[in-house]
Amino acid sequence: MNATVSFERSHDILIDAPAQAVYDYVTNPNTWPEWIAASHQIDCPNRPLRKGETFDEKWQTRAEVMLHWTVLDSDPHRLWVATANTGFIGPIVVQYTFVPEGGGTRYTRTVRNPARPKAPTPEMIERIDAEAATALQNIKRNVERQVR
């Protein structure tokens, strides 16, 4: 049996909007191409998805991949978790949390690879962090624009 490594990275941002607005935006996968550079096409209803629902995402970094996601948990305005299995880095688990802070919401996006074939390089981690910072700024801009 091949050994695997667990990898986890969290990024957060304060968004000047109620938790409901942030939740409704990011848990509707149809918005993902607006804020995730690698996300190109989503196949699902145009609304926040609930526990047990599935959706497909066309994703591209180096090569095009179809990801088949399942929503594992959805606690509106508090928590949302989805997973996809991949052949290249094992399972991907995304977790979104929403915590009221001041007049806004602290949104945290955590990505886990619980059984990655090998650890990411420092350069990969830098790229992950840079892409996450851009994604969070995109979410902040888009949600704040919607609630104004």
N, C-alpha and C positions, 0 to 999 in steps of 0.2 A: 504494500500500500504506500502510495506517495504521501509524503508529509505536506501539509498545507500551513499557511499562516493566516491569522486573523488580522484584518486591517479596518480601522475606523477613523473617520475624520468628521468633525462637526464645525459648522460655521453659522454665525448668527448676525442679525441686524435688527435695529429698532425701526419699526415702520409706523409712521404717523397715521394710523388707521385702526379701527376696531378689529379684534381677533376674527370676527365673522367675515369681514371683507378679505383679510389675508388668507384665511382658511379656504373660503369659496374660490379664490383665485388659484392658489397653488395645488389644491386637491382636485382641480379640473385638469386632467392631463392635456386637454386641448390647448391650454395656455403654455405648456412646456416649451414648444419651439420659440415662443416669444422671449424666453429668459434663459434657456439652456442651449448653448451653441451646438452641442452634438445631437440634439433632438430635432428631427426633421419632419416627421409625420406621425400623427396619432390616430388610432382607430378606436373610438369609444363615444358614448353619449357626451354632449356638450354641457356638462354639469359636474359638480363635485361627485366623486365616486365613493361608494360605501363599502363596508366590509363584505368580502366575498365576491365583489365584482372584479372583472378582468378587463384588460385592454392591451393593445399592441402598440409598440413604438418603433419607428424606424430611426436608428441611431447610427451616427457615423463619426468616427475620429479617423483612424487609419483605414478602416474598411467598413462597409455598410453591414449592419447587423439588425435583425428583427428581435426585439425583446418582447417577451410575453409576460406581462405583469399580473399579479393578483394582489388585491387590497387585503391585508391581514387584519387591520384594525382601523376604525374610524370613529373618533369621539369628537363630534363637531365642535370646532373652535378651540380644541385642546390638543388633539393628537391625531396623526394619520400615519399609517405604516403600510408599505407595499414591498413586494419582492419579485425578482425575476431571476431565473436560472440562466447562466451563460456557459458556453464551453471554454471561453478564454480567461475569465477570472472567477469562475464559480458563481455562487449566488450573489446577487446585489440586493441589499435591503436599504430602503430609504425610510427615514423617520422624520416627520415634521412635527414640531411642537410650537405652541402658541401661548404666550404668557402675557397678560396685561401688564403694561409698564407705563406709568405716567398716564398720558392720554392716548398712548399707542399700544403696540404689540411687539414683544420680543419674539421674533421668528427664528427658530433654529432648525437647520437642515443637517441631519446626520446621515452619512452614507457608510454602510458596513459591507465588507467582503469577508464573511466568516470563514471561508475555506479557499483562500486565494492560493494558486499554485506556487507563487513566490512573492516575496515582499516587494513593494514598489520601490524604485530607486529614489534618491533625493530629488532628482530632476522631475520625476513623475509627481512627487508630492508637491513640489513647487507649482507645477502645471495645474494640479487638482485645486490647490489653494487659490491660484489666480483665476481659474474658471469659476470657482465658487464665489469669489468676491464680485466678479462681473455679474453672475446670475443673481446674487442677492441685491445688487444695485438695480438691476433690471426689474426685479420683483417690487422693490421699494418704489421706484419711479412709476411703474404701471399701476400698482394698487393705490398709491397716493393720488395719482391723476384721476382714478375712478371715483374716489370718495370726495373729491373737491366739488 
